[in-house]
Amino acid sequence: MAVFRLRGEGFTLIELLLVVALTTVLVGIAVPVGGAAIDDLRTAAAARYLAGRIAASRMDAISRSRAVALRFQPSLPDYQFGAFVDGNGNGVRSTEIVAGVDAPVGSPRRLSDDFSNVHFGLEIGMPDVDGVRNASADGVRIGTPRILTVSPDGTASSGTLYLQGRRAQYAVRVLGATGRTRVLKYDTGARTWIAR
């Protein structure tokens, strides 16, 4: 029995099922890959934003000839951070922030305000940027008072800020002698931090 098709009759049931099956497979592959890429982009953007805030504080300190600091304060569900200017020439201090001597510059922010699903943190067991196995999930590692101070000469407190997305892990490393920052990403395949 010969089957003839005229132009414009449409598709057979088998052809339609094949197209639906292929579409389902392609969507099933693309969604997880796309989700991981979006998470990586969002976490990288948060890291660059923090590096930019530190650079802006450095420029502000130089132009004011006064120390400027970013204070990271624990606040549920994550840290909030804000800039403060030294009011009496002895550096930015927690007690002087509370007393109103060191004045805020702008309002405090949280990473989640601008970057959903990104927070300060480092996965337990993952090595930090110095290669030491991590035993704490705390992502703010800039000293006990959690104040990153930039001096009028451009130097800064040394330390590292770790940012976690759903899957991505980034770090903003502050180099104290120059006040410069480096953005690093943890490469899970190579098990090492790489510059971004």
C-alpha positions as MATLAB code, in Angstrom:
seq = 'MAVFRLRGEGFTLIELLLVVALTTVLVGIAVPVGGAAIDDLRTAAAARYLAGRIAASRMDAISRSRAVALRFQPSLPDYQFGAFVDGNGNGVRSTEIVAGVDAPVGSPRRLSDDFSNVHFGLEIGMPDVDGVRNASADGVRIGTPRILTVSPDGTASSGTLYLQGRRAQYAVRVLGATGRTRVLKYDTGARTWIAR';
ca = [
       0.000    0.000    0.000;
       1.512    3.299   -1.074;
       1.131    6.401    1.067;
       1.010    9.703   -0.719;
       1.033   13.078    0.976;
      -0.210   16.226   -0.526;
       1.466   19.497    0.280;
      -0.048   21.391    3.188;
      -1.644   18.415    4.924;
       0.419   18.838    8.123;
       2.469   16.418   10.197;
       1.904   12.828   11.155;
       1.445   11.824   14.777;
       4.909   10.236   14.849;
       6.545   13.439   13.581;
       4.758   15.505   16.233;
       5.779   13.083   19.017;
       9.389   13.230   17.830;
       9.399   17.044   17.930;
       7.835   17.074   21.421;
      10.386   14.525   22.681;
      13.337   16.489   21.272;
      12.026   19.742   22.722;
      11.593   18.140   26.144;
      15.152   16.778   26.110;
      16.636   20.127   25.043;
      14.711   22.049   27.702;
      15.727   19.470   30.317;
      19.384   20.063   29.457;
      19.198   23.848   29.116;
      17.380   24.740   32.355;
      19.991   23.424   34.858;
      22.872   24.827   32.790;
      21.108   28.178   32.516;
      20.342   28.243   36.254;
      24.000   27.598   37.136;
      25.143   30.308   34.726;
      22.698   32.849   36.149;
      23.791   31.981   39.704;
      27.443   32.418   38.708;
      26.750   35.763   37.011;
      24.759   37.044   39.983;
      27.433   36.009   42.515;
      30.214   37.480   40.342;
      28.270   40.744   40.062;
      27.913   40.890   43.868;
      31.678   40.350   44.267;
      32.437   43.126   41.768;
      29.926   45.388   43.509;
      31.729   44.888   46.847;
      35.113   45.490   45.213;
      33.653   48.698   43.756;
      32.358   49.808   47.159;
      35.812   49.293   48.653;
      37.436   51.248   45.790;
      34.904   54.063   46.255;
      35.692   54.157   49.994;
      39.393   54.375   49.137;
      38.807   57.344   46.831;
      36.537   58.953   49.429;
      39.201   58.591   52.140;
      41.845   60.147   49.896;
      39.617   63.070   48.880;
      38.445   63.765   52.458;
      41.906   63.220   54.028;
      40.092   61.124   56.645;
      39.708   57.413   57.198;
      36.593   55.862   55.672;
      35.427   52.393   56.662;
      32.917   49.774   55.648;
      31.383   48.201   58.737;
      29.897   44.711   58.400;
      27.308   44.038   61.070;
      25.577   40.683   61.622;
      21.883   41.040   60.850;
      19.369   38.314   60.064;
      19.515   36.657   57.630;
      22.919   38.063   56.572;
      25.325   40.921   57.240;
      24.417   44.506   56.534;
      27.188   46.917   55.664;
      27.588   50.664   55.480;
      30.276   53.327   55.139;
      31.424   55.574   57.999;
      33.794   58.565   58.105;
      36.290   59.139   60.894;
      35.032   62.119   62.899;
      37.974   62.811   65.214;
      41.145   61.668   63.425;
      41.748   58.414   65.326;
      40.199   55.958   62.837;
      36.731   54.494   62.593;
      35.794   52.606   65.779;
      32.694   50.698   66.832;
      32.252   52.727   70.032;
      32.530   55.998   68.115;
      30.004   54.810   65.522;
      27.543   54.105   68.345;
      28.343   57.477   69.979;
      27.812   59.305   66.674;
      31.407   60.584   66.419;
      32.100   58.562   63.261;
      29.230   59.481   60.956;
      27.520   57.201   58.433;
      27.765   57.905   54.712;
      24.536   56.728   53.124;
      22.308   53.976   54.445;
      23.358   50.389   55.235;
      22.811   47.678   52.604;
      22.496   43.913   52.431;
      23.703   41.856   49.478;
      20.210   40.414   49.101;
      18.888   43.945   48.451;
      20.493   43.832   45.012;
      21.585   40.225   44.439;
      18.980   37.609   45.316;
      20.267   34.284   46.679;
      23.757   35.726   47.330;
      25.075   36.059   50.884;
      28.324   36.282   52.828;
      29.633   32.793   53.483;
      32.215   30.141   52.746;
      31.252   26.493   52.464;
      32.615   24.462   55.378;
      35.459   22.188   54.275;
      36.316   24.340   51.254;
      39.818   25.845   51.442;
      40.023   29.612   51.900;
      42.117   31.735   49.518;
      45.231   30.924   51.570;
      44.641   27.185   51.064;
      43.629   26.515   54.676;
      40.696   24.110   55.166;
      37.713   26.112   56.311;
      36.014   25.294   59.607;
      33.679   28.305   59.761;
      30.900   29.364   57.393;
      31.428   33.046   58.263;
      32.180   34.984   55.083;
      33.393   38.243   56.627;
      37.059   37.871   57.550;
      38.469   41.338   58.055;
      39.233   41.361   61.779;
      37.312   41.063   65.016;
      35.307   44.323   64.787;
      34.443   43.528   61.128;
      35.424   47.030   60.050;
      37.372   47.434   56.812;
      39.142   50.780   57.157;
      40.737   52.703   54.300;
      43.243   55.396   55.302;
      43.802   58.748   53.565;
      47.118   57.408   52.220;
      45.244   54.669   50.298;
      46.179   51.730   52.541;
      43.474   49.516   54.022;
      42.717   46.751   56.489;
      43.673   43.404   54.982;
      41.127   40.637   54.748;
      38.786   38.612   52.592;
      35.037   38.744   52.019;
      33.519   35.458   50.824;
      30.278   35.421   48.827;
      28.100   32.402   48.179;
      25.406   31.932   45.598;
      23.401   28.740   45.304;
      26.370   26.990   43.695;
      28.981   29.680   43.011;
      31.654   30.746   45.508;
      33.540   34.035   45.136;
      35.957   36.027   47.291;
      36.971   39.690   47.411;
      40.524   39.908   48.716;
      41.661   43.271   50.128;
      45.397   43.922   49.923;
      46.222   46.158   52.883;
      49.449   47.803   51.672;
      47.789   49.187   48.528;
      44.099   49.147   49.434;
      43.411   47.328   46.162;
      41.035   44.395   45.749;
      41.108   41.142   43.814;
      38.019   39.149   42.872;
      38.533   35.384   42.969;
      36.291   32.450   42.071;
      36.538   28.940   43.480;
      36.908   26.439   40.648;
      35.401   23.209   41.973;
      36.942   21.110   39.187;
      40.506   22.300   39.831;
      39.831   22.806   43.565;
      41.547   26.148   43.581;
      40.820   29.885   43.611;
      41.290   31.677   40.307;
      41.388   35.420   39.579;
      38.344   36.824   37.784;
];
